[in-house]
């Protein structure tokens, strides 16, 4: 139920109503504010903090491994793959232009794609095409991103036979980044409404109608920035949720590596957080169970991740697990690799299906949304 005072302040004469206060929703609000300085912009979030992946991810600032590129090239033209990598890289630069590195602990450590013994042929395939892909990406990125990373040999891993380094990738503290974006929104008169759950949206002649747990109201435009939860508004085929299991260790004395790391085509990913190690992934062990929007732990995967830590990443090191959690990503169906930025109904727009690349893509996608609306 909305009071007269509340309606006057927050639910009256709304120009842009954004659903979702994660990276995409907050960047969209700021991009629209820049384009329309006088517009009334409201961002609604059903939870006290963003609920999907924005503050539950691994804090990777990555734009794509060489192995991923070669996989993509089996199904699509080179230009499409290169444009996707460029889109991610530009998004990271836009994020860094808005959020100072010092605020979100951004560290351009470089990234690494690791290959285990049974993947040595994949490593050789990457090595064979490094020069070709570097030359192809040079006009898009302005640098050659990939190199054979012999330095990994000193990192203490077990069973790794090769690695490809990725220049200009890095890491950040996602919750600090979100907190800063909230401050920017508040400073530019963008209203943030937490605890607001939207049950239905529909187009009208002059805008859109919104039904919520607080009551019903209208707006000129609605922007869905709900990523994995978009199916609740657009139907079950809109997106496939993908839960990511994560854990983090206690501090480890003498941790021998720094950076972001991918293994097994990105199904495993880890990084240092100071002297801790964060590891996530392994949803390939239970695709069906992890195709869900339920925030919960998969104990089998958590146990497996801990075993990977002890046997492959930190062999011989003493540590304990300090925290475990999960987050929800959003992927397309087979062959659907690009984010969706579209007017899905009259006066209702959507930006979703970021494919686990929300940190890299959200600022870029937000500019595309602002241009579209």
C-alpha positions in Angstrom: 0.0 0.0 0.0 1.4 3.4 -1.0 0.5 6.5 1.0 -0.2 9.9 -0.5 3.3 11.1 0.6 5.1 8.1 -0.8 3.3 8.4 -4.1 4.1 12.0 -4.4 7.8 11.4 -3.7 8.6 8.1 -5.4 5.8 6.8 -7.5 4.4 9.8 -9.4 5.5 11.0 -12.8 8.3 8.5 -13.2 10.1 8.8 -16.5 12.4 5.7 -16.3 11.7 2.8 -13.9 14.6 0.4 -13.7 14.1 -3.1 -12.2 17.3 -4.5 -10.7 20.0 -2.7 -8.7 23.0 -4.7 -9.8 25.8 -3.5 -12.1 23.5 -3.3 -15.2 20.6 -1.5 -13.4 22.8 1.1 -11.7 24.9 1.8 -14.8 21.7 2.1 -16.8 20.4 4.7 -14.4 23.6 6.7 -14.6 23.7 6.5 -18.4 20.1 7.7 -18.7 20.7 10.4 -16.1 23.7 11.7 -18.3 21.5 11.7 -21.3 18.4 13.1 -19.6 19.4 15.4 -16.7 15.9 16.3 -15.7 14.2 12.9 -15.9 12.7 11.2 -12.9 14.6 7.9 -12.6 13.7 5.2 -10.1 15.6 1.9 -9.5 13.8 -0.9 -7.7 15.5 -3.9 -6.0 13.6 -6.6 -4.2 16.5 -7.4 -1.8 18.6 -5.3 0.6 21.5 -5.8 -1.9 21.7 -6.9 -5.5 20.6 -10.6 -5.4 21.9 -12.2 -8.6 25.6 -12.1 -9.4 26.8 -8.5 -9.0 28.0 -8.8 -5.4 28.3 -12.6 -5.4 30.7 -13.1 -8.3 34.4 -13.8 -8.2 35.4 -10.2 -8.9 37.0 -10.9 -12.3 37.6 -8.1 -14.7 38.1 -10.3 -17.8 37.2 -10.0 -21.5 37.9 -13.5 -22.9 40.5 -16.3 -23.0 42.1 -17.6 -26.2 40.5 -21.0 -25.7 37.1 -19.4 -25.5 37.8 -17.5 -28.8 38.9 -20.7 -30.6 35.8 -22.5 -29.3 33.5 -19.7 -30.5 35.2 -19.7 -34.0 33.9 -23.2 -34.5 30.3 -21.8 -34.6 30.6 -18.2 -35.9 32.5 -15.8 -38.1 35.8 -14.2 -36.8 34.3 -10.7 -36.9 31.5 -11.7 -34.5 33.9 -13.1 -32.0 36.3 -10.2 -32.2 33.5 -7.7 -31.8 32.3 -9.5 -28.6 35.8 -9.4 -27.1 36.0 -5.6 -28.0 32.6 -5.0 -26.5 33.7 -6.5 -23.2 37.0 -4.7 -23.1 35.3 -1.3 -23.8 32.9 -2.1 -21.1 35.7 -2.6 -18.6 37.3 0.7 -19.6 34.0 2.5 -19.1 33.6 0.9 -15.7 37.0 2.1 -14.7 36.2 5.6 -16.0 33.2 5.8 -13.7 34.5 3.9 -10.7 38.1 4.9 -9.7 40.4 1.9 -9.4 41.3 2.8 -5.8 37.6 2.8 -4.8 36.9 -0.8 -6.0 40.4 -2.3 -5.5 40.8 -2.7 -9.2 44.2 -4.3 -9.9 45.2 -5.0 -13.5 47.1 -8.2 -12.6 46.7 -9.9 -15.9 44.9 -13.2 -16.4 45.9 -16.8 -17.2 44.2 -19.7 -18.9 45.6 -22.9 -17.5 45.7 -26.3 -19.3 46.0 -29.6 -17.4 47.7 -32.7 -18.6 44.7 -34.1 -20.4 44.2 -30.7 -22.1 47.7 -30.4 -23.6 46.4 -30.7 -27.2 44.1 -27.7 -26.4 47.1 -25.8 -25.2 49.1 -26.6 -28.4 46.1 -25.5 -30.5 46.1 -22.1 -28.6 49.9 -21.7 -29.1 49.6 -22.4 -32.8 47.1 -19.5 -33.2 48.3 -16.9 -30.7 50.0 -14.7 -33.4 46.9 -14.9 -35.7 44.4 -14.0 -33.0 46.6 -11.3 -31.6 47.0 -9.6 -35.0 43.2 -9.9 -35.5 42.4 -8.3 -32.2 45.0 -5.5 -32.4 42.8 -3.1 -34.3 39.9 -3.7 -31.9 41.8 -3.5 -28.6 44.9 -1.5 -29.5 47.2 -4.2 -28.1 48.0 -7.9 -28.4 46.4 -9.6 -25.4 47.8 -13.2 -25.4 51.2 -14.8 -24.7 52.6 -18.1 -23.6 52.9 -17.7 -19.8 56.0 -19.6 -18.7 55.8 -17.6 -15.4 53.0 -20.0 -14.3 55.7 -22.6 -13.7 56.7 -20.8 -10.5 53.2 -20.6 -9.1 53.2 -24.0 -7.4 50.3 -25.6 -9.3 50.0 -29.3 -9.7 49.3 -31.0 -13.1 49.4 -27.8 -15.2 51.3 -28.4 -18.5 50.8 -25.0 -20.1 49.3 -21.5 -19.8 48.3 -18.6 -21.9 48.6 -15.2 -20.3 46.0 -12.4 -21.0 47.2 -8.8 -20.8 45.0 -6.1 -19.3 42.7 -8.4 -17.4 42.4 -7.9 -13.7 40.3 -8.1 -10.5 38.1 -5.9 -8.4 36.0 -5.8 -5.2 32.5 -6.1 -6.7 30.6 -5.0 -3.5 32.8 -1.8 -3.2 32.0 -1.1 -6.9 28.3 -1.5 -6.3 28.4 0.7 -3.2 30.1 3.4 -5.2 27.5 3.3 -8.0 24.8 3.6 -5.4 26.5 6.8 -4.1 26.7 8.2 -7.6 23.0 7.5 -8.1 22.0 9.2 -4.9 24.2 12.2 -5.8 22.5 12.6 -9.1 18.9 12.4 -7.7 18.3 8.8 -8.8 15.9 7.2 -6.4 16.8 3.7 -5.1 14.0 1.6 -3.7 15.0 -1.6 -1.9 12.5 -4.2 -0.7 10.4 -3.4 -3.8 9.3 -6.6 -5.6 7.7 -6.2 -9.0 5.1 -8.9 -9.8 3.9 -7.7 -13.2 4.7 -5.1 -15.9 2.6 -4.3 -19.0 2.5 -1.8 -21.8 0.0 1.0 -21.9 -0.8 3.6 -24.6 1.4 6.3 -22.9 3.9 4.1 -21.0 3.9 1.1 -18.8 1.9 -0.1 -15.8 3.8 -1.7 -12.8 2.4 -3.9 -10.1 4.4 -4.2 -6.9 4.3 -5.4 -3.3 3.9 -1.7 -2.5 1.0 -1.0 -4.9 0.4 -0.2 -8.5 1.7 2.8 -10.5 2.7 3.9 -14.0 5.9 5.1 -15.7 6.9 6.3 -19.1 9.5 3.6 -19.6 10.5 0.4 -17.9 14.0 -1.1 -18.1 14.5 -4.7 -17.0 18.0 -5.2 -15.7 17.2 -8.5 -14.0 19.6 -10.8 -16.0 19.0 -14.4 -14.7 15.6 -13.5 -13.3 14.3 -12.0 -16.6 12.3 -15.1 -17.4 9.8 -14.1 -14.6 8.8 -11.2 -16.8 9.4 -12.4 -20.3 8.7 -16.1 -20.1 10.8 -19.2 -19.5 12.7 -19.2 -22.8 14.2 -15.7 -22.2 17.3 -16.9 -20.4 18.9 -19.9 -18.8 20.0 -19.2 -15.2 23.3 -20.7 -14.2 24.3 -20.9 -10.6 28.0 -20.5 -9.7 29.4 -22.1 -6.5 32.2 -20.1 -4.8 34.4 -20.5 -1.8 37.3 -18.5 -0.3 40.1 -19.6 2.0 41.6 -18.2 5.1 44.8 -16.1 4.6 47.7 -18.3 3.3 51.3 -17.4 4.3 53.6 -17.1 1.3 50.9 -17.4 -1.4 53.0 -17.8 -4.6 50.7 -16.3 -7.2 48.7 -13.2 -8.0 46.2 -12.8 -10.8 43.0 -14.3 -12.2 43.0 -17.9 -13.6 40.7 -20.0 -15.7 40.7 -23.8 -16.2 38.7 -26.3 -18.2 37.2 -23.8 -20.7 36.2 -21.4 -17.9 34.3 -23.9 -15.8 36.8 -23.4 -13.0 38.0 -19.9 -12.1 40.2 -18.7 -9.2 42.1 -15.7 -8.0 43.9 -14.3 -5.1 42.1 -11.9 -2.7 45.1 -10.5 -0.9 46.6 -13.7 0.6 43.4 -15.7 0.3 42.3 -17.8 -2.7 38.9 -17.6 -4.1 37.7 -20.5 -6.3 34.4 -20.9 -8.1 32.7 -23.0 -10.8 32.4 -26.7 -11.5 28.8 -26.4 -12.6 29.7 -28.8 -15.4 29.5 -31.5 -12.7 25.8 -30.9 -12.4 24.4 -28.9 -15.3 20.8 -29.7 -14.5 21.0 -29.0 -10.8 22.9 -25.7 -11.3 20.4 -24.4 -14.0 18.5 -22.7 -11.3 17.8 -19.2 -9.9 17.8 -20.5 -6.3 20.6 -19.1 -4.2 21.9 -22.2 -2.4 25.0 -24.4 -1.9 25.5 -27.6 -3.9 27.4 -29.6 -1.4 28.9 -32.0 -3.9 30.3 -29.2 -6.0 31.6 -27.4 -2.9 33.4 -30.6 -1.8 34.8 -31.0 -5.2 36.1 -27.4 -5.4 37.8 -27.8 -2.0 39.5 -31.0 -3.4 40.7 -29.1 -6.5 42.2 -26.4 -4.2 44.1 -29.0 -2.1 45.3 -31.2 -5.0 45.9 -28.8 -7.9 46.0 -25.1 -6.9 47.4 -25.2 -3.3 49.2 -28.6 -3.0 51.0 -28.9 0.3 49.6 -25.6 1.6 47.7 -25.4 4.9 44.4 -23.5 4.8 40.8 -23.6 5.8 37.6 -22.5 4.0 36.4 -19.2 5.4 33.3 -18.6 3.5 31.0 -20.3 0.8 28.3 -18.9 -1.3 26.6 -19.0 -4.7 25.5 -16.4 -7.3 23.3 -16.6 -10.4 24.5 -15.9 -13.9 22.5 -15.9 -17.1 23.2 -17.6 -20.4 21.5 -18.0 -23.7 20.5 -21.2 -25.4 22.8 -22.9 -27.8 24.4 -20.4 -30.2 23.1 -17.3 -28.2 26.3 -15.6 -27.0 25.4 -11.9 -27.2 23.7 -9.9 -24.5 20.1 -8.9 -25.2 19.5 -5.1 -25.4 16.1 -4.5 -26.9 12.6 -3.0 -26.6 10.8 -6.2 -25.8 7.3 -4.6 -25.6 6.2 -1.0 -26.3 7.9 1.2 -23.6 9.5 -1.9 -22.0 13.2 -2.4 -22.5 15.5 -5.1 -21.3 19.2 -5.7 -20.9 20.1 -9.3 -19.9 21.9 -12.6 -20.8 25.3 -11.3 -19.9 26.9 -14.8 -20.0 28.9 -14.5 -16.8 30.5 -11.3 -18.1 28.4 -8.7 -16.2 31.4 -6.9 -14.8 32.9 -6.4 -18.2 29.7 -5.7 -20.1 27.4 -3.8 -17.8 28.7 -0.3 -18.4 28.8 -0.8 -22.2 25.3 -2.4 -22.2 24.0 0.6 -20.1 25.2 3.1 -22.8 23.4 1.0 -25.4 20.2 1.0 -23.3 20.4 4.8 -22.9 20.7 5.2 -26.7 17.8 2.9 -27.2 15.3 4.4 -24.8 
